[in-house]
Amino acid sequence: MTLLVPEFRFATHGGARIRYLDSGGDDRGAPIVFVPGFTDVADDYVEILPALGRRAAVVELRGHGHSTAGENRYDSAALAGDVGAVVDALTDGPVHVMSFSRGTAYAVSWALTNWPRVRSVSIGDYVPEELVVEEDAFDVLLDGRWRGTPVRDRLDRHAAVATFRAARPQSFWEPLSHWHPPLLAVRSPNVPLVSDEAWARYRALFPAARLEEFTDSPHDIFRPDRRRFPALVRELVDTADRAG
């Protein structure tokens, strides 16, 4: 059996070079495009790719990891366009969209605009919204550490601040509920990002969705079990494909 070695590739969008990690292999008709959190880089997810069971790509949005900013736009439309550039580099057909944390805003924004190409949506510990970060929280987030390494080594500080400042409150709850794609949502009840009220809203708006709580996880729902969320995503995408 030949073992696939994931490769880093680049897509272009608005002058930006967007790096992504491509697992390679059979996409089974629709690859998975994963948009991770704000302090994530694609390298964080090499280990989880086999658990997804098909070709998958992990996106590094502009200013993250080795992706560049191009035209220096950092609004949600530009970042959603980065997601679309990776999708188009992978396929001209359908995809499954997977997100974690703040990457959800840009993944869902792209998915709603391109819904005929999206077979399922999986959201990890976030709400379908673009949230605004208050200016006095910038340093707390950017001077900290994530998964053992300084955040400053993971993303460009200028790009991060520009992204925060370009954010505008946007709710995707209603458009997503009107569309009703096959949906998986996972939350950690140990942190406030998905409150009890928001979790109840998921249940009310998406009665057919699979909703899972990781009671032993912090916000980083890839701890303590890195493959648990990917395994649920795999179940969802396989079921969505069988349903046609």
C-alpha positions in Angstrom: 0.0 0.0 0.0 1.4 3.4 -1.0 1.4 6.0 1.8 0.6 9.5 0.6 2.8 12.3 1.8 0.9 15.6 2.1 2.4 18.5 0.1 2.3 22.2 0.6 1.0 24.1 -2.5 0.0 27.7 -3.3 -3.1 29.2 -4.8 -3.4 32.9 -5.8 -6.1 35.4 -5.0 -6.0 39.2 -5.5 -2.3 39.1 -5.6 -2.0 37.0 -2.4 -0.2 33.7 -2.4 -2.3 31.3 -0.3 -0.5 28.3 1.0 -2.5 25.1 1.7 -1.6 21.6 2.8 -2.9 19.1 0.3 -3.2 15.5 1.4 -3.5 14.2 -2.1 -5.2 10.9 -2.9 -8.7 10.1 -4.0 -11.2 12.9 -3.4 -14.2 10.5 -3.9 -15.9 13.1 -6.0 -15.7 16.0 -3.5 -12.6 16.9 -1.4 -12.7 18.4 2.1 -11.6 22.0 2.4 -10.6 22.8 6.0 -10.3 26.4 7.2 -8.8 26.3 10.7 -8.6 28.9 13.5 -7.0 32.3 13.6 -3.7 31.3 15.3 -3.5 28.0 13.4 -1.1 27.1 10.6 -1.6 24.2 8.2 1.4 22.3 9.7 -0.8 21.8 12.8 -3.0 19.3 10.9 -0.7 16.9 9.1 -1.6 14.2 11.5 -5.3 14.4 11.2 -5.6 14.2 7.4 -5.7 10.4 7.2 -8.7 10.4 9.6 -10.8 12.4 7.0 -10.7 9.4 4.6 -10.3 11.3 1.3 -8.3 14.1 -0.3 -8.4 17.2 2.0 -6.8 20.6 2.0 -5.9 22.8 5.0 -6.1 26.5 4.2 -3.7 29.2 5.5 -5.5 32.5 5.1 -3.6 35.6 4.1 -1.1 36.6 6.7 -1.0 33.2 8.3 1.9 30.8 8.1 3.5 31.2 4.7 0.6 32.9 3.0 1.1 36.5 1.8 -1.3 39.4 1.8 -1.2 40.6 -1.8 -3.4 43.6 -2.1 -3.4 44.2 1.7 -7.1 43.6 2.0 -8.2 41.8 5.2 -12.0 42.1 5.2 -14.1 39.0 5.3 -14.8 39.0 1.6 -11.0 38.9 0.9 -10.5 36.0 3.3 -13.5 34.1 2.0 -12.0 34.6 -1.5 -8.8 32.9 -0.2 -10.9 29.9 0.7 -12.4 30.0 -2.8 -9.0 30.1 -4.4 -8.0 26.9 -2.7 -11.3 25.2 -3.6 -10.7 26.1 -7.3 -7.1 24.9 -7.2 -8.4 21.5 -5.9 -11.4 21.0 -8.1 -14.0 22.6 -10.4 -16.6 20.4 -8.8 -18.2 20.0 -5.3 -16.5 20.2 -1.9 -17.2 19.6 1.7 -16.4 22.5 4.0 -14.9 22.0 7.4 -13.9 24.8 9.9 -12.6 25.4 13.3 -12.9 28.5 15.5 -12.6 31.9 13.7 -12.0 30.2 10.3 -15.7 29.4 10.4 -16.6 33.0 9.5 -14.7 32.8 6.2 -15.5 29.2 5.4 -19.3 29.7 5.9 -19.2 33.0 4.0 -17.7 31.3 1.0 -20.0 28.3 1.3 -23.2 30.5 1.4 -22.1 32.4 -1.7 -21.2 29.1 -3.5 -23.8 26.8 -2.0 -24.4 24.7 -5.1 -20.8 23.4 -4.8 -21.0 22.5 -1.1 -22.2 19.1 -0.1 -21.8 19.5 3.7 -20.6 21.9 6.4 -18.8 21.0 9.6 -18.1 23.6 12.3 -15.7 23.2 15.2 -16.4 25.2 18.4 -17.8 28.4 16.8 -21.0 30.1 15.7 -21.9 31.0 12.1 -21.0 34.6 12.5 -18.2 37.1 12.0 -17.4 38.3 15.5 -15.6 41.6 16.3 -12.5 41.5 18.6 -12.2 44.5 20.8 -9.0 46.5 20.4 -7.9 46.0 24.0 -7.8 42.2 23.4 -5.4 42.3 20.4 -2.2 42.1 22.5 -3.6 39.4 24.8 -4.3 37.2 21.7 -1.2 38.1 19.7 1.4 38.0 22.4 0.3 34.6 23.7 1.1 31.1 22.8 -1.0 28.5 20.9 -0.2 24.8 21.0 3.1 25.4 22.6 4.5 28.0 20.2 4.4 31.9 20.2 1.5 33.3 18.2 4.0 35.8 16.7 5.7 32.8 14.9 2.4 31.7 13.4 1.0 34.8 11.8 2.1 38.2 10.7 1.2 40.7 13.4 0.3 43.5 11.0 -2.0 41.2 9.1 -3.6 39.9 12.2 -4.3 43.5 13.5 -5.6 44.5 10.1 -7.9 41.5 10.0 -9.3 42.3 13.4 -9.9 45.9 12.5 -11.6 45.0 9.2 -14.0 42.7 10.9 -17.7 43.7 10.9 -20.5 41.9 12.9 -22.2 39.5 10.5 -24.6 36.8 11.2 -24.9 33.7 9.0 -27.4 31.9 11.2 -30.5 32.6 9.1 -29.0 32.2 5.6 -27.4 28.9 6.7 -30.7 27.7 8.2 -32.6 28.6 5.0 -30.1 26.6 3.0 -30.0 23.6 5.4 -26.9 21.7 4.2 -25.9 18.5 5.9 -24.4 20.0 9.1 -22.1 18.9 11.9 -21.4 21.2 14.8 -19.1 20.4 17.7 -18.5 22.5 20.8 -16.6 22.5 24.0 -18.9 23.5 26.9 -15.8 24.5 28.9 -15.3 27.8 27.1 -17.8 30.6 26.2 -17.3 30.7 22.4 -20.4 28.6 21.9 -22.7 29.5 24.8 -25.6 27.5 26.0 -27.8 30.0 24.3 -26.0 29.6 21.0 -26.1 25.8 21.4 -29.8 25.9 21.8 -30.0 28.1 18.7 -28.2 25.4 16.8 -30.7 22.8 18.0 -33.7 25.1 17.1 -32.5 26.1 13.6 -30.9 22.9 12.5 -33.0 20.0 13.9 -31.5 17.5 11.5 -27.9 18.5 12.3 -25.5 16.3 14.2 -24.5 18.3 17.3 -21.7 16.9 19.6 -20.2 18.2 22.8 -16.6 17.4 23.7 -16.9 17.7 27.5 -13.2 16.9 28.0 -11.9 19.4 25.5 -10.8 23.1 25.9 -11.5 25.4 22.9 -8.9 23.4 21.1 -11.3 20.5 20.3 -8.4 18.6 18.8 -7.3 17.8 22.4 -7.2 15.3 24.0 -8.1 13.3 20.9 -6.8 14.8 17.7 -8.8 12.5 15.5 -12.2 12.7 17.1 -13.5 15.8 15.2 -12.1 14.6 11.9 -13.7 11.2 12.4 -17.1 12.9 12.8 -16.5 15.0 9.7 -15.7 11.8 7.8 -19.0 10.2 8.9 -20.9 13.3 7.8 -19.3 13.7 4.4 -19.7 10.0 3.6 -23.4 10.1 4.6 -23.9 13.3 2.5 -22.3 11.7 -0.5 -24.5 8.6 -0.2 -27.6 10.8 0.0 -26.5 12.4 -3.3 
